[in-house]
């Protein structure tokens, strides 16, 4: 029997915009700060505070926008189209500066999540001591586990974007992030080491796991759960080169009956809103058209009146005239060539269509984020519920960790199981000492395309890339070669953070 998400009051949340202010993101921004006297006094206050944390994760600077899209656009997965709107153009061309508004917004939005988590955690012990009802205490502990998980997630993303790849031999001497662990206390003026930054994330995850272990949970959860904590832990362990922990935590999820991979099996047929033609829909399709799947571990939830950014906008721009597509970016040709003819992900992710540009480019466009069917029915285009944690990633994490330990048979088994779920007919994978990295790299592109992993993958594998010009691509940036170790694999610390009064936040090499 599937474990059910525990019941909690569903409250409509309003999307709080993250303002770019000329103050440190570690400071409480006027209008967002909560006076100490108006703090978390009741169980209902705690629930409202938790709702605010989930609301902050709806920001278009995070999973419904920049944090998901920019790492893949900056890498080698797309080409800008001639005549595009120049959205994200500076990142695609690697002209990245510490004043870049999108990068600044990511940094600020993640610290906004952290600030809300700290507000809760600073006060929850006192609140818990004042409650006498056992059921309320149980639920408050569950909520606290969610908050620790939310904070760990935010810090892990900051480290991923703004720090070098983790090397156990040097992490103690590399710059991490500024660890802000309190809302009301003094703010940190310097960055912790990379080793200490990841250690803080691990401690938060261990607290979350302990508090959430007995809480019911299930797939497609809009809340952080025990499964979420395990998924983040597995990802962080992989990034830290802790292969044993990566295997341990990914295995928990792979063996958990609450989750299973979506398959290429047909579940229904109907008229495609993209082509207007009949289409057979698989369970993989359904994961993206309806944002519901047995393999989704955590997703950012939306309602028709409260949602974040439009992930598919820059790849489609169909709502320019509701006749043609005007994509800013199209999939790179080498990516499209990775998919086998019986790989159901291809038809779930891409649709061949003619664009509305004067040059008339016809190309397989990224329609993975065309939009949630409920939103499309209300004339809201290109809005999909982000799915930052999926079971498929856990198979890829475990396979890579097995390869790093030389256990190629187990890695091959995991990759075969993943591919078999994605293909309409037989699929297998076999890795060895000479081909495993290329095989893992290709499979991560096939599976996680435009979900925000590519830049980090190249950085931690110490790999560069080269773009090659393709049909109707914008000339600037389409022939770009980036060597491994380029400083811009690590995003610059926002300039206003460095210049804030009293700040001793150290810049990255990419700031110079």
VMD Tcl script that draws the C-alpha trace (Angstrom):
set ca {
  {0.00 0.00 0.00}
  {1.38 3.39 -0.99}
  {2.29 5.56 1.97}
  {0.02 8.59 1.94}
  {1.08 12.16 2.50}
  {0.04 13.18 5.99}
  {-2.87 15.51 6.18}
  {-2.24 19.19 6.65}
  {-4.31 22.26 6.02}
  {-4.09 23.35 2.39}
  {-3.70 27.08 2.22}
  {-3.59 29.21 -0.90}
  {-0.19 30.81 -1.08}
  {0.72 34.00 -2.86}
  {3.88 34.16 -4.88}
  {6.26 36.50 -3.16}
  {8.56 38.20 -5.65}
  {12.23 38.28 -4.79}
  {13.45 41.83 -5.08}
  {17.04 42.52 -6.08}
  {18.18 44.95 -3.41}
  {21.45 46.74 -3.01}
  {21.99 45.14 0.36}
  {23.40 41.78 1.36}
  {21.06 38.87 0.69}
  {21.94 37.72 4.21}
  {20.21 40.79 5.65}
  {16.47 40.84 6.21}
  {14.89 42.79 3.37}
  {12.36 45.49 4.42}
  {8.86 44.16 3.78}
  {9.99 40.55 4.12}
  {11.23 40.75 7.68}
  {8.93 39.75 10.54}
  {9.25 41.76 13.76}
  {10.49 39.63 16.64}
  {7.41 40.49 18.69}
  {5.16 39.12 15.95}
  {6.95 35.80 15.78}
  {5.83 32.18 15.79}
  {3.60 31.91 18.85}
  {1.08 29.21 17.92}
  {0.83 25.97 15.99}
  {-1.08 27.85 13.31}
  {1.78 30.38 13.08}
  {4.20 27.49 12.47}
  {1.99 26.13 9.72}
  {1.73 29.55 8.09}
  {5.51 29.98 8.28}
  {6.01 26.61 6.57}
  {3.53 27.64 3.87}
  {5.65 30.75 3.33}
  {8.74 28.59 2.78}
  {6.99 26.61 0.06}
  {5.75 29.89 -1.41}
  {9.33 31.15 -1.61}
  {10.27 28.04 -3.60}
  {7.70 29.10 -6.22}
  {9.89 32.04 -7.25}
  {10.64 32.20 -10.97}
  {14.28 32.68 -9.99}
  {14.32 29.07 -8.78}
  {12.89 25.82 -10.13}
  {10.22 27.42 -12.32}
  {12.84 29.54 -14.06}
  {16.46 30.55 -13.74}
  {17.80 27.82 -11.43}
  {16.43 25.12 -13.73}
  {17.08 26.69 -17.11}
  {20.29 28.71 -16.90}
  {22.80 25.89 -16.13}
  {21.65 23.98 -19.22}
  {21.38 27.02 -21.50}
  {24.89 28.06 -20.46}
  {26.22 24.61 -21.34}
  {26.02 22.70 -24.63}
  {22.39 21.57 -24.79}
  {20.74 24.31 -26.87}
  {21.39 26.76 -29.68}
  {20.00 30.29 -29.83}
  {17.81 30.88 -32.90}
  {18.33 33.76 -35.31}
  {15.83 36.49 -34.46}
  {15.45 35.43 -30.82}
  {14.59 37.89 -28.06}
  {18.08 37.62 -26.47}
  {16.55 36.20 -23.29}
  {19.45 34.72 -21.28}
  {21.75 35.70 -24.15}
  {24.66 36.75 -21.96}
  {24.77 33.37 -20.24}
  {24.54 31.48 -23.52}
  {27.48 33.52 -24.84}
  {29.43 33.15 -21.58}
  {29.47 36.91 -21.04}
  {28.65 36.46 -17.35}
  {29.21 39.25 -14.86}
  {28.58 39.66 -11.11}
  {25.86 42.20 -11.94}
  {23.86 39.72 -14.05}
  {20.26 40.08 -12.88}
  {19.31 36.42 -13.31}
  {22.27 35.12 -11.30}
  {21.70 37.76 -8.65}
  {18.06 36.67 -8.45}
  {18.99 33.02 -7.96}
  {21.35 33.95 -5.13}
  {18.78 36.20 -3.47}
  {15.89 33.77 -3.85}
  {17.82 30.91 -2.26}
  {18.82 33.05 0.69}
  {15.19 34.18 0.97}
  {14.19 30.52 1.42}
  {16.96 30.11 3.99}
  {15.82 33.23 5.86}
  {12.29 31.87 6.18}
  {13.62 28.51 7.35}
  {15.78 30.25 9.95}
  {12.79 32.28 11.19}
  {10.97 29.01 11.86}
  {13.92 27.14 13.38}
  {14.88 30.01 15.70}
  {11.49 29.75 17.41}
  {10.23 26.20 17.06}
  {11.80 24.82 20.26}
  {10.12 27.44 22.42}
  {6.82 26.83 20.65}
  {7.12 23.06 21.04}
  {7.71 23.43 24.78}
  {4.49 25.44 25.08}
  {2.29 22.82 23.37}
  {0.66 20.11 25.47}
  {-1.31 18.27 22.78}
  {0.60 15.17 21.66}
  {-0.84 15.16 18.14}
  {0.15 18.78 17.61}
  {3.67 18.03 18.84}
  {3.92 15.13 16.37}
  {2.87 17.31 13.47}
  {5.12 20.15 14.57}
  {8.04 17.73 14.50}
  {7.07 16.71 10.98}
  {6.94 20.37 9.95}
  {10.36 20.94 11.50}
  {11.75 18.07 9.46}
  {10.35 19.68 6.33}
  {12.04 22.97 7.21}
  {15.43 21.33 7.75}
  {15.01 19.61 4.40}
  {14.01 22.88 2.70}
  {17.07 24.64 4.10}
  {19.39 21.82 3.08}
  {17.98 21.94 -0.46}
  {18.55 25.69 -0.74}
  {22.12 25.52 0.57}
  {22.96 22.58 -1.71}
  {21.84 24.65 -4.71}
  {23.90 27.66 -3.61}
  {26.96 25.42 -3.32}
  {26.26 23.85 -6.71}
  {26.03 27.21 -8.48}
  {28.51 29.42 -6.62}
  {31.28 27.02 -5.55}
  {33.87 24.83 -7.23}
  {33.36 21.11 -7.62}
  {34.08 19.21 -4.41}
  {37.42 17.46 -4.09}
  {37.87 15.76 -0.68}
  {41.59 16.50 -0.81}
  {41.15 20.28 -1.17}
  {37.62 21.08 0.05}
  {38.84 22.38 3.40}
  {40.75 25.15 1.60}
  {38.13 26.02 -1.03}
  {35.46 28.68 -0.65}
  {31.98 27.49 0.22}
  {29.00 29.72 0.96}
  {28.12 32.09 3.77}
  {26.27 29.91 6.26}
  {23.41 31.85 7.83}
  {21.80 29.65 10.47}
  {19.75 32.18 12.42}
  {17.13 34.77 11.57}
  {17.44 37.07 14.55}
  {21.16 36.78 15.30}
  {24.27 38.21 13.71}
  {24.78 37.64 10.00}
  {27.94 35.90 8.71}
  {30.45 38.21 7.08}
  {32.59 35.58 5.43}
  {32.15 32.39 3.44}
  {32.69 29.04 5.12}
  {34.97 26.46 3.55}
  {33.47 24.16 0.95}
  {33.96 21.25 3.35}
  {32.12 23.02 6.18}
  {29.35 24.19 3.84}
  {28.55 20.65 2.75}
  {28.87 19.43 6.35}
  {26.14 21.92 7.32}
  {23.88 20.54 4.58}
  {24.48 16.97 5.75}
  {23.61 17.90 9.35}
  {20.34 19.47 8.22}
  {19.50 16.38 6.17}
  {20.23 14.06 9.08}
  {17.89 16.10 11.29}
  {15.24 16.03 8.58}
  {15.56 12.27 8.14}
  {15.18 11.65 11.86}
  {12.10 13.88 12.18}
  {10.40 12.64 8.99}
  {11.20 8.94 9.17}
  {7.81 8.01 10.64}
  {5.77 10.57 8.70}
  {3.56 9.06 5.96}
  {4.54 10.07 2.43}
  {3.96 9.19 -1.20}
  {4.83 10.07 -4.76}
  {4.26 13.49 -6.37}
  {4.51 15.10 -2.96}
  {4.31 18.91 -2.80}
  {5.96 18.70 0.64}
  {9.45 17.73 1.69}
  {9.35 14.18 3.02}
  {11.65 11.44 4.23}
  {12.03 10.46 0.59}
  {13.00 14.05 -0.30}
  {15.70 14.10 2.38}
  {17.11 10.79 1.09}
  {17.09 12.07 -2.50}
  {18.96 15.26 -1.62}
  {21.38 13.25 0.53}
  {22.16 10.90 -2.37}
  {22.75 13.82 -4.75}
  {24.96 15.68 -2.27}
  {26.96 12.52 -1.54}
  {27.59 12.06 -5.27}
  {28.77 15.66 -5.56}
  {31.05 15.12 -2.53}
  {32.52 11.97 -4.12}
  {31.21 9.90 -1.21}
  {30.32 6.94 -3.39}
  {29.23 4.65 -0.57}
  {26.76 7.20 0.83}
  {25.47 7.97 -2.66}
  {24.74 4.27 -3.14}
  {23.24 3.93 0.33}
  {20.75 6.78 -0.04}
  {19.80 6.19 -3.67}
  {19.18 2.54 -2.80}
  {16.71 3.56 -0.10}
  {14.62 5.28 -2.75}
  {15.01 2.67 -5.49}
  {13.84 -0.02 -3.06}
  {11.08 2.12 -1.54}
  {7.67 0.86 -2.68}
  {6.31 4.41 -2.50}
  {8.04 5.17 -5.82}
  {8.41 3.51 -9.22}
  {9.69 4.64 -12.60}
  {7.19 5.96 -15.13}
  {7.09 3.73 -18.18}
  {6.73 3.98 -21.93}
  {3.49 1.96 -21.74}
  {0.46 3.66 -23.24}
  {-2.20 4.91 -20.82}
  {-4.52 6.88 -23.12}
  {-4.86 8.57 -26.49}
  {-6.14 11.95 -27.49}
  {-5.59 15.06 -29.55}
  {-2.25 16.76 -28.95}
  {-2.67 20.45 -28.06}
  {0.65 21.05 -29.82}
  {0.05 19.42 -33.19}
  {-3.75 19.05 -33.21}
  {-3.28 15.41 -34.23}
  {-4.16 12.16 -32.47}
  {-1.43 10.91 -30.15}
  {-0.93 7.90 -27.92}
  {0.23 9.12 -24.51}
  {2.59 7.11 -22.31}
  {3.04 7.36 -18.57}
  {6.21 9.31 -19.30}
  {4.13 11.81 -21.30}
  {1.66 12.09 -18.42}
  {4.45 13.06 -16.02}
  {5.02 16.22 -18.09}
  {1.51 16.98 -19.37}
  {-0.19 16.55 -15.99}
  {2.68 16.84 -13.49}
  {1.79 13.57 -11.79}
  {3.90 10.42 -11.69}
  {4.90 7.59 -9.40}
  {8.56 8.63 -9.76}
  {8.20 12.25 -8.63}
  {9.68 12.53 -5.13}
  {9.13 16.27 -4.62}
  {7.55 18.87 -6.84}
  {6.76 22.56 -6.46}
  {2.98 22.75 -6.38}
  {0.86 25.36 -8.15}
  {-2.76 26.39 -8.36}
  {-4.45 28.30 -11.17}
  {-4.26 31.47 -9.07}
  {-0.83 30.95 -7.52}
  {2.07 29.73 -9.63}
  {5.65 30.53 -10.52}
  {7.46 31.07 -13.79}
  {6.74 29.53 -17.19}
  {9.48 26.98 -17.83}
  {8.55 26.48 -21.47}
  {8.31 30.12 -22.51}
  {11.80 30.65 -23.88}
  {11.68 27.37 -25.85}
  {8.28 27.98 -27.45}
  {6.77 31.48 -27.09}
  {3.58 30.08 -28.61}
  {1.52 32.71 -26.83}
  {3.15 35.43 -28.95}
  {0.38 34.95 -31.52}
  {-1.11 31.48 -30.67}
  {-0.33 30.34 -34.21}
  {3.42 29.75 -34.46}
  {6.29 29.00 -32.14}
  {9.04 31.60 -31.69}
  {11.66 29.76 -29.64}
  {14.67 31.62 -28.31}
  {16.50 28.30 -28.08}
  {16.19 24.93 -29.80}
  {17.80 21.60 -28.84}
  {21.32 21.08 -30.09}
  {21.56 18.56 -32.89}
  {23.92 16.27 -30.98}
  {21.39 15.99 -28.15}
  {18.60 14.91 -30.49}
  {20.91 12.27 -31.94}
  {21.34 10.59 -28.55}
  {17.83 9.13 -28.49}
  {17.07 5.73 -30.00}
  {14.01 5.43 -32.23}
  {12.13 3.50 -29.54}
  {13.00 5.89 -26.70}
  {9.67 7.31 -25.47}
  {11.45 10.27 -23.91}
  {12.02 11.74 -27.36}
  {8.32 12.13 -28.12}
  {7.63 13.23 -24.55}
  {10.28 15.95 -24.70}
  {10.32 17.12 -28.34}
  {7.87 17.91 -31.15}
  {8.84 18.72 -34.73}
  {7.26 22.05 -35.66}
  {7.67 25.02 -37.96}
  {8.61 28.28 -36.28}
  {7.11 31.66 -37.07}
  {10.43 33.30 -37.90}
  {11.05 34.68 -41.38}
  {13.68 32.00 -41.97}
  {10.95 29.39 -41.33}
  {13.06 27.02 -39.26}
  {11.40 23.64 -38.75}
  {12.99 21.75 -35.87}
  {12.25 19.37 -32.99}
  {11.29 21.95 -30.36}
  {11.43 21.36 -26.61}
  {7.77 20.78 -25.74}
  {8.48 19.01 -22.44}
  {7.35 22.24 -20.78}
  {4.50 23.10 -23.16}
  {2.33 23.29 -20.08}
  {0.15 21.52 -17.56}
  {-3.15 20.52 -19.19}
  {-5.22 22.15 -16.44}
  {-3.40 25.44 -16.99}
  {-3.67 25.17 -20.78}
  {-7.44 24.76 -20.41}
  {-7.41 28.14 -18.68}
  {-5.29 29.76 -21.43}
  {-2.14 29.73 -19.27}
  {0.69 28.51 -21.49}
  {4.07 26.94 -20.77}
  {3.54 26.60 -17.00}
  {4.62 23.24 -15.59}
  {5.05 22.23 -11.96}
  {8.80 21.83 -11.40}
  {9.97 18.36 -10.37}
  {13.42 18.87 -8.78}
  {13.59 15.38 -7.25}
  {12.77 12.31 -9.37}
  {13.49 8.61 -8.98}
  {15.17 8.47 -12.39}
  {17.97 10.68 -11.09}
  {18.52 8.22 -8.24}
  {19.18 5.40 -10.72}
  {21.71 7.64 -12.45}
  {23.33 8.59 -9.14}
  {23.70 4.97 -8.07}
  {24.98 3.85 -11.47}
  {27.65 6.57 -11.46}
  {28.70 5.79 -7.89}
  {28.95 2.08 -8.75}
  {31.18 2.97 -11.71}
  {33.43 5.09 -9.52}
  {33.89 2.02 -7.31}
  {34.54 -0.26 -10.30}
  {31.28 -2.18 -9.92}
  {30.31 -2.02 -13.58}
  {27.91 -4.97 -13.44}
  {25.66 -3.23 -10.91}
  {25.90 0.04 -12.82}
  {24.90 -1.73 -16.04}
  {21.91 -3.26 -14.26}
  {20.70 0.17 -13.05}
  {21.11 1.78 -16.46}
  {19.34 -1.14 -18.11}
  {16.41 -0.84 -15.70}
  {16.11 2.88 -16.36}
  {16.34 2.47 -20.14}
  {13.87 -0.41 -20.13}
  {11.28 1.83 -18.48}
  {11.87 4.53 -21.08}
  {11.89 2.42 -24.24}
  {8.90 0.89 -25.98}
  {10.84 -2.29 -26.63}
  {13.95 -3.97 -25.29}
  {16.78 -1.77 -24.07}
  {20.01 -2.53 -22.27}
  {23.22 -0.88 -21.21}
  {26.71 -2.20 -20.56}
  {29.48 -0.12 -19.04}
  {33.13 -0.82 -18.41}
  {36.25 1.01 -17.32}
  {36.68 2.74 -20.68}
  {33.13 3.80 -21.57}
  {31.29 4.39 -18.31}
  {31.72 8.17 -18.08}
  {30.52 8.82 -21.64}
  {27.63 6.40 -21.13}
  {26.57 8.06 -17.87}
  {26.96 11.52 -19.40}
  {24.78 10.64 -22.39}
  {22.10 9.02 -20.24}
  {21.94 12.00 -17.90}
  {21.39 14.26 -20.93}
  {18.65 11.99 -22.30}
  {16.86 11.78 -18.99}
  {17.46 15.16 -17.33}
  {17.39 17.41 -20.40}
  {16.77 21.04 -19.41}
  {16.31 20.21 -15.73}
  {19.40 22.14 -14.64}
  {22.12 19.51 -14.22}
  {24.46 19.84 -17.21}
  {26.74 22.69 -16.07}
  {27.32 21.03 -12.70}
  {27.98 17.67 -14.35}
  {30.63 19.12 -16.65}
  {32.19 21.02 -13.75}
  {32.46 18.01 -11.43}
  {33.75 15.76 -14.23}
  {36.30 18.46 -15.16}
  {35.08 18.48 -18.76}
  {34.77 21.29 -21.28}
  {32.57 21.42 -24.37}
  {32.36 22.79 -27.87}
  {29.29 24.11 -29.65}
  {29.08 23.61 -33.40}
  {26.96 25.85 -35.59}
  {23.64 24.44 -36.77}
  {20.77 25.51 -39.05}
  {19.34 28.99 -38.35}
  {21.41 29.38 -35.18}
  {22.44 32.83 -34.04}
  {26.11 33.23 -35.08}
  {27.23 34.79 -31.79}
  {27.85 31.92 -29.38}
  {27.05 29.07 -31.74}
  {30.74 28.27 -32.28}
  {31.94 28.34 -28.70}
  {34.66 26.23 -27.15}
  {34.93 26.19 -23.37}
  {37.87 24.46 -21.75}
  {37.57 22.37 -18.60}
  {38.14 24.44 -15.50}
  {36.93 27.71 -17.01}
  {36.20 30.04 -14.04}
  {32.67 30.69 -15.31}
  {31.62 27.14 -14.53}
  {31.30 28.74 -11.09}
  {28.90 31.68 -11.08}
  {30.22 34.98 -9.72}
  {29.07 36.18 -6.31}
  {26.62 39.08 -6.92}
  {28.39 42.42 -6.86}
  {25.99 43.96 -4.36}
  {26.82 41.14 -1.93}
  {30.51 42.02 -2.09}
  {29.85 45.74 -1.69}
  {27.29 45.59 1.12}
  {28.36 47.59 4.21}
  {30.60 45.48 6.44}
  {30.72 42.58 4.02}
  {33.82 40.41 3.93}
  {32.29 37.96 1.46}
  {35.10 36.75 -0.78}
  {34.61 36.83 -4.57}
  {34.94 33.88 -6.92}
  {37.54 33.76 -9.64}
  {34.71 34.53 -12.08}
  {34.19 37.89 -10.32}
  {37.56 39.15 -11.51}
}
mol new
graphics top color blue
foreach p $ca { graphics top sphere $p radius 0.5 }
foreach p [lrange $ca 0 end-1] q [lrange $ca 1 end] { graphics top cylinder $p $q radius 0.2 }
display resetview
